[in-house]
Amino acid sequence: MFKEFQEFIAKGNVMDLAVGVIIGGAFGLIVNSMVGDIIMPIVGAIFGGFDFSNYFLPLSSNVTAVTLEEARKQGAVFAWGNFLTVVINFLILAWIIFLMVKGVNTMRKRLEKQKAAAPAAPPPADVQLLTEIRDLLAKKA
């Protein structure tokens, strides 16, 4: 059973998937930082200096805090600002993935066109000689 597991793990698809998951997690952290540290402060400055991540509606009369983190400790809150930040994260990530897939597809099409347009390599000398002999014998027959 160990050998079977070893063969399973050694397959390329499993390793590719593992690498993809790890890189995806790291890429998610980069997008979160970009949205939270770069985009949302700019959006906040444009719309009057507020921070979306701390916008919430208290769903309990016990909630008196001004920050989302503290409000969650006091009771139920409707964290619409945090949700908006997550939606922006998703849209940015989806846009980047779209651009990456589009770029790869464009590159593949370009390579296919180059392969189709490339002249076929001349056959080796012995094959060319045999072809000429075949053609001469066909003419005599």
C-alpha positions in Angstrom: 0.0 0.0 0.0 2.9 2.4 0.7 4.3 1.8 -2.8 0.9 2.5 -4.3 0.7 5.8 -2.3 4.2 6.7 -3.4 3.3 6.2 -7.1 0.2 8.3 -6.6 2.1 11.2 -5.0 4.8 11.0 -7.6 2.4 11.6 -10.5 2.8 15.0 -12.1 -0.8 16.1 -11.7 -0.7 15.7 -7.9 2.5 17.7 -7.6 1.1 20.4 -10.0 -2.0 20.7 -7.9 0.0 21.0 -4.7 2.1 23.7 -6.2 -1.0 25.5 -7.5 -2.7 25.4 -4.1 0.4 26.8 -2.4 1.0 29.5 -4.9 -2.7 30.3 -4.9 -2.7 30.8 -1.1 0.3 33.1 -1.3 -1.3 35.0 -4.2 -4.5 35.4 -2.2 -2.4 37.1 0.6 -0.9 39.5 -2.0 -4.4 40.4 -3.3 -5.7 40.9 0.2 -2.9 43.2 1.0 -3.3 45.1 -2.3 -7.0 45.6 -1.6 -6.7 46.4 2.1 -3.5 48.4 2.0 -3.6 50.1 -1.4 -7.0 50.2 -3.1 -9.4 50.6 -0.1 -7.4 53.5 1.4 -7.6 55.3 -2.0 -11.3 54.5 -2.3 -11.8 55.8 1.2 -9.9 59.0 0.4 -12.0 59.6 -2.7 -15.3 59.0 -0.7 -14.4 61.2 2.3 -11.7 59.3 4.2 -13.7 56.4 5.6 -12.5 52.8 5.9 -14.9 50.3 4.5 -13.6 47.4 6.7 -15.1 49.0 9.8 -18.5 49.7 8.5 -21.2 47.6 10.0 -24.7 47.6 11.3 -25.2 46.3 14.9 -27.9 43.6 15.1 -27.9 43.6 18.9 -28.5 46.5 21.3 -25.4 45.3 23.2 -23.1 46.5 20.4 -21.6 49.9 21.1 -18.1 49.6 19.7 -16.8 51.6 16.8 -14.5 49.0 15.2 -15.7 45.8 13.7 -13.4 43.7 15.7 -14.7 45.0 19.0 -18.3 45.0 17.8 -18.1 41.3 17.0 -17.0 40.6 20.5 -20.0 42.4 21.9 -22.7 40.7 19.7 -24.0 40.1 16.2 -23.2 42.6 13.5 -23.9 43.0 9.8 -20.4 43.6 8.5 -21.3 45.1 5.1 -18.0 47.0 4.8 -15.9 43.9 5.3 -18.1 42.1 2.7 -17.5 44.9 0.2 -13.8 44.5 0.8 -14.0 40.8 0.2 -16.0 41.3 -3.0 -13.4 43.8 -4.3 -10.7 41.2 -3.5 -12.6 38.6 -5.5 -13.1 40.9 -8.5 -9.4 41.8 -8.6 -8.4 38.2 -8.3 -10.9 37.1 -11.0 -9.6 39.9 -13.3 -6.0 38.9 -12.8 -6.8 35.2 -13.5 -8.8 36.3 -16.6 -5.8 38.2 -17.9 -3.4 35.3 -17.2 -5.7 32.8 -19.0 -6.1 35.3 -21.9 -2.4 35.7 -22.2 -1.7 32.0 -22.2 -4.4 31.4 -24.8 -2.9 34.2 -27.0 0.6 32.7 -26.6 -0.8 29.2 -27.6 -2.5 30.5 -30.7 0.7 32.3 -31.7 2.7 29.2 -31.3 0.2 27.1 -33.3 0.3 29.7 -36.1 4.1 29.6 -36.1 4.1 25.8 -36.3 1.6 25.8 -39.1 3.5 28.5 -41.0 7.0 26.9 -40.5 8.2 25.1 -43.6 8.6 21.4 -43.2 12.2 20.4 -42.7 13.6 18.7 -45.8 13.8 14.9 -45.5 17.2 13.3 -44.7 19.4 12.6 -47.8 18.8 8.9 -47.7 15.0 9.3 -47.7 15.2 11.9 -50.5 17.4 9.5 -52.5 14.9 6.6 -52.0 12.1 8.8 -53.0 13.8 9.7 -56.3 14.5 6.0 -57.0 10.9 5.2 -56.3 9.8 7.9 -58.7 12.2 6.7 -61.5 11.0 3.1 -61.1 7.4 4.3 -61.3 8.1 6.1 -64.6 9.6 3.0 -66.1 6.7 0.8 -65.2 
